[in-house]
Amino acid sequence: MMTASSFCRRSISRAALALVFAVVAYSAPAQIIQGLQSRDNLSIYGTLPANVTPDYGYYAPVLFGYSLGGFLQTPYFVGAEVRGQIQRRLNAQHQESALIGPRVAMRFGRLNPYASFLIGAGNGWRFLEPPILGVKQPKPIEDIGTQWTILGGVDFKLNHHFSARVGEVSFSKVYLKQWNLTPVNFTAGVVYRIN
């Protein structure tokens, strides 16, 4: 038969054991679980994206530009990312975006695979009708709207501060009043770790 004091002792023992496991799991996750980082990672990056589906029916089907951003990756799987991107043709048609959202990442030796879901604002300029060569180009229309982007990629660690972004693929949806954009980007660049 269990008395009140033996019940109390058992409860305290179980609570103490749970507390010990919680402290150990919190204090040393990177040494226990493969893929986690040992401390926070605050980094900035610059990339050169190639948009292979810019949703413009005129001229070449590829749009080039640049992207700048940064992220804070915690020792656990989750982090946060912010990025801005401009992509432009050799004329007035182009796309811009400013995005923020969560990211997940792991580390396997020098490889750091990651994925993000970002949301923010997208902006686009395009011609309503195809421009005619030799004639003054018409003024493009502009629109701004909500954008979401899902992406994944891999960074290769070169040293403590520098990594090469060896590849990233993203799909976006930009909701504009007169048309929608669905860009698919392939990206490579450089990552600089601040801390």
MDTraj code that builds the backbone (N, CA, C; nanometers):
import mdtraj as md
import numpy as np

residues = "MET MET THR ALA SER SER PHE CYS ARG ARG SER ILE SER ARG ALA ALA LEU ALA LEU VAL PHE ALA VAL VAL ALA TYR SER ALA PRO ALA GLN ILE ILE GLN GLY LEU GLN SER ARG ASP ASN LEU SER ILE TYR GLY THR LEU PRO ALA ASN VAL THR PRO ASP TYR GLY TYR TYR ALA PRO VAL LEU PHE GLY TYR SER LEU GLY GLY PHE LEU GLN THR PRO TYR PHE VAL GLY ALA GLU VAL ARG GLY GLN ILE GLN ARG ARG LEU ASN ALA GLN HIS GLN GLU SER ALA LEU ILE GLY PRO ARG VAL ALA MET ARG PHE GLY ARG LEU ASN PRO TYR ALA SER PHE LEU ILE GLY ALA GLY ASN GLY TRP ARG PHE LEU GLU PRO PRO ILE LEU GLY VAL LYS GLN PRO LYS PRO ILE GLU ASP ILE GLY THR GLN TRP THR ILE LEU GLY GLY VAL ASP PHE LYS LEU ASN HIS HIS PHE SER ALA ARG VAL GLY GLU VAL SER PHE SER LYS VAL TYR LEU LYS GLN TRP ASN LEU THR PRO VAL ASN PHE THR ALA GLY VAL VAL TYR ARG ILE ASN".split()
xyz = np.array([
    [0.0838, -0.1176, 0.0000],
    [0.0000, 0.0000, 0.0000],
    [0.0881, 0.1237, 0.0000],
    [0.0504, 0.2212, -0.0828],
    [0.1301, 0.3425, -0.0962],
    [0.0788, 0.4482, 0.0003],
    [0.1728, 0.5025, 0.0778],
    [0.1374, 0.6092, 0.1708],
    [0.1588, 0.7435, 0.1016],
    [0.1142, 0.8466, 0.1669],
    [0.1278, 0.9819, 0.1115],
    [0.2742, 1.0218, 0.0996],
    [0.3570, 0.9843, 0.1966],
    [0.4985, 1.0233, 0.1921],
    [0.5725, 0.9476, 0.0826],
    [0.5427, 0.8183, 0.0614],
    [0.6109, 0.7445, -0.0451],
    [0.5666, 0.7970, -0.1828],
    [0.4411, 0.8354, -0.1965],
    [0.3925, 0.8942, -0.3214],
    [0.4642, 1.0259, -0.3497],
    [0.4826, 1.1058, -0.2457],
    [0.5503, 1.2351, -0.2591],
    [0.6961, 1.2155, -0.2988],
    [0.7656, 1.1180, -0.2352],
    [0.9057, 1.0910, -0.2683],
    [0.9199, 1.0452, -0.4136],
    [0.8310, 0.9572, -0.4588],
    [0.8357, 0.9104, -0.5974],
    [0.8129, 1.0254, -0.6957],
    [0.7185, 1.1098, -0.6646],
    [0.6887, 1.2227, -0.7531],
    [0.8065, 1.3177, -0.7629],
    [0.8707, 1.3446, -0.6481],
    [0.9868, 1.4339, -0.6468],
    [1.1025, 1.3705, -0.7241],
    [1.1237, 1.2391, -0.7071],
    [1.2309, 1.1697, -0.7796],
    [1.2079, 1.1763, -0.9301],
    [1.0848, 1.1543, -0.9751],
    [1.0540, 1.1603, -1.1181],
    [1.0718, 1.3021, -1.1722],
    [1.0301, 1.4007, -1.0969],
    [1.0453, 1.5398, -1.1409],
    [1.1933, 1.5771, -1.1504],
    [1.2743, 1.5343, -1.0534],
    [1.4180, 1.5638, -1.0556],
    [1.4845, 1.4966, -1.1744],
    [1.4477, 1.3717, -1.2027],
    [1.5044, 1.3003, -1.3165],
    [1.4663, 1.3689, -1.4483],
    [1.3416, 1.4115, -1.4609],
    [1.2979, 1.4830, -1.5808],
    [1.3735, 1.6146, -1.5956],
    [1.3984, 1.6854, -1.4858],
    [1.4729, 1.8107, -1.4890],
    [1.6170, 1.7882, -1.5336],
    [1.6800, 1.6826, -1.4851],
    [1.8179, 1.6511, -1.5247],
    [1.8243, 1.6241, -1.6748],
    [1.7322, 1.5421, -1.7265],
    [1.7299, 1.5153, -1.8700],
    [1.7058, 1.6421, -1.9517],
    [1.6190, 1.7292, -1.9045],
    [1.5904, 1.8536, -1.9763],
    [1.7137, 1.9432, -1.9814],
    [1.7867, 1.9551, -1.8706],
    [1.9070, 2.0387, -1.8665],
    [2.0142, 1.9829, -1.9585],
    [2.0339, 1.8519, -1.9576],
    [2.1348, 1.7901, -2.0436],
    [2.0969, 1.8092, -2.1906],
    [1.9721, 1.7880, -2.2240],
    [1.9282, 1.8029, -2.3627],
    [1.9401, 1.9470, -2.4095],
    [1.9147, 2.0435, -2.3223],
    [1.9231, 2.1841, -2.3594],
    [2.0679, 2.2316, -2.3711],
    [2.1553, 2.1843, -2.2858],
    [2.2901, 2.2391, -2.2801],
    [2.3851, 2.1834, -2.3844],
    [2.3593, 2.0665, -2.4403],
    [2.4556, 2.0079, -2.5336],
    [2.3881, 1.9409, -2.6526],
    [2.2987, 2.0090, -2.7241],
    [2.2306, 1.9412, -2.8341],
    [2.3213, 1.9077, -2.9511],
    [2.4184, 1.9931, -2.9804],
    [2.5005, 1.9696, -3.0975],
    [2.5950, 1.8519, -3.0787],
    [2.6321, 1.8216, -2.9552],
    [2.7197, 1.7088, -2.9322],
    [2.6418, 1.5775, -2.9317],
    [2.5109, 1.5844, -2.9146],
    [2.4312, 1.4634, -2.9027],
    [2.3647, 1.4278, -3.0353],
    [2.3087, 1.5254, -3.1050],
    [2.2302, 1.4999, -3.2243],
    [2.3065, 1.5484, -3.3468],
    [2.3332, 1.4564, -3.4407],
    [2.4026, 1.4913, -3.5641],
    [2.3209, 1.5939, -3.6421],
    [2.3869, 1.6955, -3.6968],
    [2.3195, 1.7922, -3.7816],
    [2.2899, 1.9244, -3.7146],
    [2.2883, 1.9287, -3.5813],
    [2.2613, 2.0551, -3.5129],
    [2.3889, 2.1358, -3.4995],
    [2.3748, 2.2664, -3.4866],
    [2.4901, 2.3540, -3.4729],
    [2.5194, 2.3774, -3.3250],
    [2.6421, 2.4132, -3.2956],
    [2.6814, 2.4288, -3.1558],
    [2.6416, 2.5634, -3.0967],
    [2.6208, 2.6668, -3.1799],
    [2.5799, 2.7982, -3.1298],
    [2.5096, 2.8758, -3.2401],
    [2.4543, 2.9921, -3.2051],
    [2.3834, 3.0739, -3.3026],
    [2.4757, 3.1143, -3.4169],
    [2.4192, 3.1274, -3.5354],
    [2.4934, 3.1660, -3.6538],
    [2.4234, 3.2875, -3.7148],
    [2.4858, 3.4037, -3.7066],
    [2.4344, 3.5263, -3.7666],
    [2.5166, 3.5535, -3.8928],
    [2.4529, 3.5483, -4.0091],
    [2.5248, 3.5603, -4.1364],
    [2.4516, 3.6535, -4.2325],
    [2.5287, 3.7077, -4.3276],
    [2.4742, 3.7852, -4.4382],
    [2.5199, 3.7184, -4.5680],
    [2.4477, 3.7441, -4.6781],
    [2.4861, 3.6810, -4.8035],
    [2.4526, 3.7698, -4.9225],
    [2.5210, 3.7412, -5.0303],
    [2.4932, 3.8026, -5.1595],
    [2.4925, 3.6933, -5.2649],
    [2.3900, 3.6924, -5.3497],
    [2.3788, 3.5882, -5.4509],
    [2.3417, 3.6487, -5.5852],
    [2.3586, 3.5689, -5.6901],
    [2.3237, 3.6093, -5.8263],
    [2.2182, 3.5122, -5.8789],
    [2.0895, 3.5460, -5.8643],
    [1.9838, 3.4546, -5.9104],
    [1.9582, 3.4655, -6.0598],
    [1.9195, 3.3533, -6.1181],
    [1.8728, 3.3481, -6.2564],
    [1.7280, 3.3019, -6.2525],
    [1.6364, 3.3883, -6.2963],
    [1.4939, 3.3594, -6.2962],
    [1.4600, 3.2941, -6.4298],
    [1.4248, 3.1659, -6.4265],
    [1.4006, 3.0934, -6.5524],
    [1.2550, 3.0990, -6.5971],
    [1.1658, 3.1535, -6.5142],
    [1.0250, 3.1724, -6.5549],
    [0.9783, 3.3107, -6.5124],
    [1.0252, 3.4166, -6.5787],
    [0.9906, 3.5518, -6.5335],
    [0.8508, 3.5996, -6.5717],
    [0.7712, 3.5173, -6.6412],
    [0.6328, 3.5513, -6.6762],
    [0.6203, 3.6712, -6.7688],
    [0.7236, 3.6996, -6.8443],
    [0.7164, 3.8049, -6.9445],
    [0.7272, 3.7368, -7.0800],
    [0.6360, 3.7639, -7.1687],
    [0.6344, 3.6955, -7.2965],
    [0.7254, 3.7552, -7.4014],
    [0.7974, 3.8604, -7.3705],
    [0.8765, 3.9301, -7.4705],
    [1.0246, 3.9161, -7.4365],
    [1.1066, 3.9095, -7.5378],
    [1.2511, 3.8968, -7.5258],
    [1.2891, 3.7602, -7.4706],
    [1.4066, 3.7505, -7.4135],
    [1.4597, 3.6217, -7.3658],
    [1.3820, 3.5711, -7.2439],
    [1.3769, 3.4392, -7.2252],
    [1.2989, 3.3829, -7.1155],
    [1.3710, 3.3813, -6.9808],
    [1.4902, 3.4381, -6.9694],
    [1.5648, 3.4338, -6.8435],
    [1.5895, 3.5755, -6.7943],
    [1.5779, 3.5939, -6.6631],
    [1.5960, 3.7244, -6.6005],
    [1.7068, 3.7113, -6.4962],
    [1.8076, 3.7983, -6.4988],
    [1.9183, 3.7924, -6.4040],
    [1.9119, 3.9108, -6.3091],
    [1.9772, 3.8976, -6.1932],
    [1.9790, 4.0063, -6.0979],
    [2.0708, 3.9765, -5.9817],
    [2.0366, 4.0323, -5.8674],
    [2.1139, 4.0064, -5.7458],
    [2.0197, 4.0008, -5.6264],
    [2.0680, 3.9369, -5.5217],
    [1.9908, 3.9202, -5.3990],
    [2.0838, 3.9430, -5.2805],
    [2.0355, 4.0177, -5.1817],
    [2.1094, 4.0410, -5.0577],
    [2.0199, 4.0018, -4.9412],
    [2.0787, 3.9464, -4.8369],
    [1.9967, 3.9071, -4.7226],
    [2.0815, 3.8665, -4.6045],
    [2.0143, 3.8147, -4.5045],
    [2.0809, 3.7670, -4.3850],
    [1.9924, 3.6688, -4.3119],
    [2.0547, 3.5931, -4.2205],
    [1.9773, 3.4988, -4.1408],
    [2.0395, 3.4809, -4.0038],
    [1.9550, 3.4425, -3.9105],
    [1.9972, 3.4020, -3.7763],
    [1.9542, 3.2577, -3.7605],
    [2.0526, 3.1671, -3.7481],
    [2.0240, 3.0248, -3.7309],
    [2.0561, 2.9873, -3.5869],
    [1.9582, 2.9334, -3.5160],
    [1.9794, 2.8917, -3.3779],
    [2.0504, 2.7566, -3.3754],
    [2.0973, 2.7118, -3.2573],
    [2.1596, 2.5790, -3.2502],
    [2.0621, 2.4657, -3.2806],
    [1.9353, 2.4957, -3.2803],
    [1.8351, 2.3948, -3.3116],
    [1.8008, 2.4073, -3.4599],
    [1.7017, 2.3427, -3.5081],
    [1.6710, 2.3413, -3.6504],
    [1.6201, 2.4750, -3.7038],
    [1.5587, 2.5576, -3.6206],
    [1.4875, 2.6756, -3.6689],
    [1.5728, 2.8018, -3.6655],
    [1.5357, 2.8958, -3.7512],
    [1.6010, 3.0253, -3.7581],
    [1.5085, 3.1231, -3.8272],
    [1.5623, 3.2397, -3.8629],
    [1.4851, 3.3422, -3.9328],
    [1.5714, 3.3999, -4.0446],
    [1.5060, 3.4401, -4.1540],
    [1.5781, 3.4928, -4.2694],
    [1.5065, 3.6161, -4.3243],
    [1.5848, 3.7084, -4.3780],
    [1.5319, 3.8263, -4.4468],
    [1.6119, 3.8416, -4.5761],
    [1.5439, 3.8784, -4.6859],
    [1.6149, 3.8966, -4.8128],
    [1.5445, 3.9975, -4.9016],
    [1.6241, 4.0617, -4.9841],
    [1.5738, 4.1506, -5.0873],
    [1.6338, 4.1092, -5.2198],
    [1.5575, 4.1265, -5.3268],
    [1.6036, 4.0773, -5.4563],
    [1.5572, 4.1705, -5.5676],
    [1.6446, 4.1960, -5.6642],
    [1.6108, 4.2735, -5.7839],
    [1.6563, 4.1924, -5.9038],
    [1.5651, 4.1754, -6.0007],
    [1.5979, 4.1056, -6.1247],
    [1.5490, 4.1910, -6.2408],
    [1.6358, 4.2130, -6.3393],
    [1.6011, 4.3058, -6.4463],
    [1.6530, 4.2574, -6.5807],
    [1.5745, 4.2837, -6.6833],
    [1.6178, 4.2604, -6.8209],
    [1.6985, 4.3806, -6.8689],
    [1.7337, 4.3783, -6.9935],
    [1.8042, 4.4917, -7.0529],
    [1.7063, 4.5996, -7.0956],
    [1.5846, 4.5943, -7.0435],
    [1.4857, 4.6972, -7.0698],
    [1.4126, 4.7268, -6.9393],
    [1.2972, 4.7870, -6.9449],
    [1.2286, 4.8319, -6.8234],
    [1.1507, 4.7224, -6.7506],
    [1.1423, 4.6008, -6.8058],
    [1.0693, 4.4940, -6.7379],
    [1.1563, 4.4348, -6.6273],
    [1.1047, 4.4322, -6.5055],
    [1.1795, 4.3681, -6.3981],
    [1.0907, 4.3351, -6.2788],
    [1.1504, 4.2632, -6.1828],
    [1.0829, 4.2196, -6.0610],
    [1.1701, 4.2541, -5.9412],
    [1.1042, 4.2859, -5.8288],
    [1.1735, 4.3136, -5.7032],
    [1.0961, 4.2471, -5.5912],
    [1.1647, 4.2184, -5.4800],
    [1.0938, 4.1628, -5.3645],
    [1.1686, 4.1943, -5.2363],
    [1.0929, 4.2008, -5.1262],
    [1.1460, 4.2146, -4.9903],
    [1.0702, 4.1126, -4.9055],
    [1.1430, 4.0151, -4.8485],
    [1.0796, 3.8997, -4.7838],
    [1.1410, 3.8697, -4.6479],
    [1.0620, 3.8049, -4.5618],
    [1.1076, 3.7624, -4.4299],
    [1.0323, 3.6353, -4.3923],
    [1.0965, 3.5491, -4.3122],
    [1.0270, 3.4291, -4.2687],
    [1.1176, 3.3302, -4.1980],
    [1.0605, 3.2154, -4.1612],
    [1.1377, 3.1130, -4.0890],
    [1.2240, 3.0302, -4.1831],
    [1.3289, 2.9720, -4.1266],
    [1.4153, 2.8807, -4.2002],
    [1.4537, 2.7644, -4.1117],
    [1.4855, 2.6536, -4.1718],
    [1.5383, 2.5371, -4.1007],
    [1.6698, 2.5002, -4.1669],
    [1.7649, 2.4533, -4.0869],
    [1.8959, 2.4174, -4.1414],
    [1.9599, 2.3103, -4.0547],
    [2.0495, 2.2363, -4.1156],
    [2.1288, 2.1361, -4.0452],
    [2.2732, 2.1507, -4.0911],
    [2.3623, 2.0783, -4.0256],
    [2.5031, 2.0822, -4.0648],
    [2.5563, 1.9400, -4.0677],
    [2.6220, 1.9041, -4.1786],
    [2.6855, 1.7745, -4.1947],
    [2.8271, 1.7988, -4.2444],
    [2.9222, 1.8073, -4.1508],
    [3.0590, 1.8418, -4.1887],
    [3.0627, 1.9834, -4.2423],
    [3.1071, 1.9993, -4.3665],
    [3.1131, 2.1322, -4.4291],
    [2.9842, 2.1696, -4.5022],
    [2.8918, 2.0765, -4.5187],
    [2.7673, 2.1025, -4.5899],
    [2.6578, 2.1493, -4.4949],
    [2.5885, 2.2563, -4.5336],
    [2.4780, 2.3110, -4.4554],
    [2.3529, 2.3204, -4.5435],
    [2.2721, 2.2150, -4.5494],
    [2.1463, 2.2259, -4.6243],
    [2.0446, 2.3083, -4.5452],
    [1.9586, 2.3813, -4.6166],
    [1.8606, 2.4677, -4.5507],
    [1.7353, 2.4776, -4.6365],
    [1.6278, 2.5227, -4.5741],
    [1.5018, 2.5505, -4.6437],
    [1.4357, 2.6675, -4.5734],
    [1.3616, 2.7490, -4.6498],
    [1.2938, 2.8663, -4.5939],
    [1.1562, 2.8827, -4.6572],
    [1.0663, 2.9434, -4.5805],
    [0.9380, 2.9891, -4.6329],
    [0.9297, 3.1371, -4.5997],
    [0.9306, 3.2214, -4.7032],
    [0.9368, 3.3662, -4.6842],
    [0.8100, 3.4314, -4.7391],
    [0.7715, 3.5412, -4.6779],
    [0.6545, 3.6169, -4.7228],
    [0.6876, 3.7652, -4.7143],
    [0.6266, 3.8430, -4.8016],
    [0.6517, 3.9871, -4.8016],
    [0.5860, 4.0530, -4.9210],
    [0.6575, 4.1499, -4.9798],
    [0.6034, 4.2278, -5.0914],
    [0.6846, 4.2014, -5.2170],
    [0.6135, 4.1933, -5.3290],
    [0.6769, 4.1793, -5.4591],
    [0.6319, 4.2932, -5.5487],
    [0.7193, 4.3360, -5.6377],
    [0.6912, 4.4473, -5.7265],
    [0.7301, 4.4053, -5.8678],
    [0.6521, 4.4450, -5.9675],
    [0.6841, 4.4088, -6.1040],
    [0.6509, 4.5192, -6.2023],
    [0.7323, 4.5305, -6.3078],
    [0.7092, 4.6218, -6.4196],
    [0.7055, 4.5374, -6.5454],
    [0.6099, 4.5658, -6.6349],
    [0.6063, 4.4958, -6.7635],
    [0.5339, 4.5806, -6.8666],
    [0.5545, 4.5442, -6.9922],
    [0.4842, 4.6086, -7.1023],
    [0.3516, 4.5379, -7.1248],
    [0.2451, 4.6140, -7.1530],
    [0.1164, 4.5529, -7.1854],
    [0.1207, 4.4881, -7.3239],
    [0.1895, 4.5518, -7.4172],
    [0.2045, 4.5005, -7.5529],
    [0.3532, 4.4847, -7.5815],
    [0.3895, 4.3937, -7.6689],
    [0.5321, 4.3772, -7.6987],
    [0.5901, 4.5022, -7.7639],
    [0.7068, 4.5460, -7.7196],
    [0.7704, 4.6623, -7.7823],
    [0.8111, 4.6304, -7.9267],
    [0.8079, 4.7298, -8.0111],
    [0.8466, 4.7139, -8.1510],
    [0.9869, 4.7705, -8.1659],
    [1.0760, 4.6904, -8.2237],
    [1.2145, 4.7345, -8.2417],
    [1.2190, 4.8563, -8.3328],
    [1.3002, 4.9535, -8.2950],
    [1.3150, 5.0753, -8.3728],
    [1.2138, 5.1828, -8.3394],
    [1.1153, 5.1513, -8.2574],
    [1.0133, 5.2474, -8.2156],
    [1.0331, 5.2720, -8.0664],
    [1.0045, 5.3927, -8.0234],
    [1.0192, 5.4261, -7.8821],
    [0.9386, 5.3275, -7.7967],
    [1.0057, 5.2759, -7.6945],
    [0.9399, 5.1765, -7.6089],
    [0.8243, 5.2391, -7.5318],
    [0.7125, 5.1658, -7.5208],
    [0.6020, 5.2175, -7.4408],
    [0.6398, 5.2177, -7.2932],
    [0.5680, 5.2968, -7.2164],
    [0.5936, 5.3017, -7.0731],
    [0.5390, 5.1737, -7.0085],
    [0.6206, 5.1068, -6.9259],
    [0.5717, 4.9843, -6.8618],
    [0.4730, 5.0168, -6.7488],
    [0.3871, 4.9200, -6.7200],
    [0.2976, 4.9347, -6.6045],
    [0.3654, 4.8726, -6.4838],
    [0.3335, 4.9251, -6.3657],
    [0.3938, 4.8772, -6.2412],
    [0.2833, 4.8339, -6.1470],
    [0.3133, 4.7319, -6.0663],
    [0.2192, 4.6874, -5.9645],
    [0.2966, 4.6275, -5.8487],
    [0.2392, 4.6367, -5.7299],
    [0.2982, 4.5801, -5.6093],
    [0.1934, 4.4929, -5.5414],
    [0.2399, 4.3823, -5.4827],
    [0.1467, 4.2917, -5.4176],
    [0.2171, 4.1981, -5.3205],
    [0.1409, 4.1069, -5.2655],
    [0.1940, 4.0093, -5.1698],
    [0.2720, 3.9015, -5.2446],
    [0.3799, 3.8563, -5.1828],
    [0.4603, 3.7493, -5.2413],
    [0.4945, 3.6476, -5.1346],
    [0.4921, 3.5185, -5.1709],
    [0.5474, 3.4139, -5.0861],
    [0.6488, 3.3345, -5.1681],
    [0.7485, 3.2818, -5.0980],
    [0.8562, 3.2065, -5.1633],
    [0.8918, 3.0862, -5.0769],
    [0.9068, 2.9726, -5.1409],
    [0.9586, 2.8534, -5.0729],
    [1.0891, 2.8171, -5.1427],
    [1.1926, 2.7854, -5.0639],
    [1.3241, 2.7634, -5.1230],
    [1.4035, 2.6617, -5.0437],
    [1.5044, 2.6082, -5.1072],
    [1.5974, 2.5161, -5.0428],
    [1.7313, 2.5246, -5.1116],
    [1.8377, 2.5005, -5.0351],
    [1.9707, 2.5085, -5.0930],
    [2.0755, 2.4468, -5.0034],
    [2.2017, 2.4616, -5.0450],
    [2.3157, 2.4070, -4.9717],
    [2.4271, 2.5100, -4.9705],
    [2.4823, 2.5336, -4.8512],
    [2.6032, 2.6152, -4.8357],
    [2.7198, 2.5228, -4.8051],
    [2.8378, 2.5521, -4.8614],
    [2.9589, 2.4747, -4.8361],
    [3.0545, 2.5625, -4.7555],
    [3.0859, 2.5209, -4.6336],
    [3.1698, 2.6007, -4.5434],
    [3.3157, 2.5972, -4.5888],
    [3.3713, 2.7166, -4.6160],
    [3.5111, 2.7279, -4.6562],
    [3.6023, 2.7473, -4.5360],
    [3.5623, 2.8344, -4.4441],
    [3.6322, 2.8555, -4.3170],
    [3.5297, 2.9088, -4.2175],
    [3.5723, 2.9591, -4.1019],
    [3.4767, 3.0021, -3.9995],
    [3.3844, 3.1121, -4.0499],
    [3.4354, 3.2054, -4.1280],
    [3.3553, 3.3202, -4.1702],
    [3.2923, 3.3069, -4.3096],
    [3.3517, 3.2321, -4.3997],
    [3.3021, 3.2291, -4.5377],
    [3.2482, 3.0921, -4.5774],
    [3.1363, 3.0972, -4.6502],
    [3.0778, 2.9776, -4.7108],
    [3.0407, 3.0113, -4.8541],
    [3.0414, 2.9104, -4.9384],
    [2.9943, 2.9266, -5.0764],
    [2.8516, 2.8733, -5.0835],
    [2.7610, 2.9560, -5.1318],
    [2.6246, 2.9082, -5.1563],
    [2.6302, 2.8377, -5.2913],
    [2.6444, 2.7051, -5.2872],
    [2.6693, 2.6294, -5.4095],
    [2.5433, 2.6075, -5.4914],
    [2.4274, 2.6209, -5.4310],
    [2.3044, 2.6054, -5.5067],
    [2.1820, 2.6324, -5.4233],
    [2.0851, 2.6968, -5.4847],
    [1.9563, 2.7232, -5.4209],
    [1.8501, 2.7253, -5.5307],
    [1.7358, 2.6651, -5.5031],
    [1.6218, 2.6667, -5.5942],
    [1.5037, 2.7246, -5.5182],
    [1.4307, 2.8168, -5.5812],
    [1.3144, 2.8765, -5.5149],
    [1.1978, 2.8867, -5.6119],
    [1.0778, 2.8771, -5.5557],
    [0.9543, 2.9008, -5.6304],
    [0.8780, 3.0092, -5.5566],
    [0.8280, 3.1083, -5.6303],
    [0.7547, 3.2200, -5.5709],
    [0.6216, 3.2391, -5.6404],
    [0.5319, 3.3031, -5.5692],
    [0.4038, 3.3471, -5.6264],
    [0.3862, 3.4916, -5.5840],
    [0.3713, 3.5816, -5.6822],
    [0.3526, 3.7242, -5.6575],
    [0.2128, 3.7600, -5.7064],
    [0.1288, 3.8091, -5.6155],
    [-0.0096, 3.8433, -5.6475],
    [-0.0199, 3.9922, -5.6776],
    [-0.0314, 4.0272, -5.8063],
    [-0.0443, 4.1653, -5.8499],
    [-0.1869, 4.1879, -5.9011],
    [-0.2277, 4.3134, -5.9136],
    [-0.3657, 4.3438, -5.9544],
    [-0.3955, 4.2998, -6.0973],
    [-0.3046, 4.3279, -6.1904],
    [-0.3329, 4.3012, -6.3307],
    [-0.2747, 4.1696, -6.3819],
    [-0.1821, 4.1104, -6.3090],
    [-0.1243, 3.9818, -6.3478],
    [-0.0525, 3.9234, -6.2265],
    [-0.0234, 3.7938, -6.2312],
    [0.0520, 3.7259, -6.1259],
    [0.1847, 3.6787, -6.1840],
    [0.2854, 3.6722, -6.0971],
    [0.4169, 3.6232, -6.1362],
    [0.4447, 3.4932, -6.0621],
    [0.5085, 3.3984, -6.1297],
    [0.5448, 3.2705, -6.0670],
    [0.6909, 3.2382, -6.0983],
    [0.7844, 3.3176, -6.0467],
    [0.9250, 3.2956, -6.0812],
    [0.9838, 3.1710, -6.0155],
    [1.0681, 3.1022, -6.0911],
    [1.1523, 2.9937, -6.0409],
    [1.2958, 3.0420, -6.0564],
    [1.3711, 3.0447, -5.9449],
    [1.5078, 3.0963, -5.9462],
    [1.6090, 2.9882, -5.9127],
    [1.7241, 2.9942, -5.9800],
    [1.8418, 2.9156, -5.9450],
    [1.9475, 3.0172, -5.9026],
    [2.0102, 2.9929, -5.7866],
    [2.0960, 3.0941, -5.7256],
    [2.2270, 3.0335, -5.6765],
    [2.3341, 3.1130, -5.6813],
    [2.4625, 3.0793, -5.6200],
    [2.5240, 3.2090, -5.5696],
    [2.6119, 3.1984, -5.4680],
    [2.6719, 3.3203, -5.4148],
    [2.7655, 3.2932, -5.2988],
    [2.7804, 3.3949, -5.2131],
    [2.8734, 3.3920, -5.1007],
    [2.8001, 3.4254, -4.9715],
    [2.8345, 3.3547, -4.8630],
    [2.7773, 3.3780, -4.7296],
    [2.8907, 3.4184, -4.6363],
    [2.8689, 3.5242, -4.5569],
    [2.9679, 3.5694, -4.4581],
    [2.9079, 3.5578, -4.3186],
    [2.9722, 3.4796, -4.2332],
    [2.9276, 3.4639, -4.0952],
    [2.9861, 3.5748, -4.0097],
    [2.8977, 3.6497, -3.9416],
    [2.9402, 3.7644, -3.8620],
    [2.9977, 3.7228, -3.7270],
    [2.9343, 3.6295, -3.6579],
    [2.9820, 3.5906, -3.5238],
    [3.0661, 3.4665, -3.5253],
])
top = md.Topology()
chain = top.add_chain()
for i, resn in enumerate(residues, 1):
    res = top.add_residue(resn, chain, resSeq=i)
    for name in ("N", "CA", "C"):
        top.add_atom(name, md.element.get_by_symbol(name[0]), res)
traj = md.Trajectory(xyz[None], top)
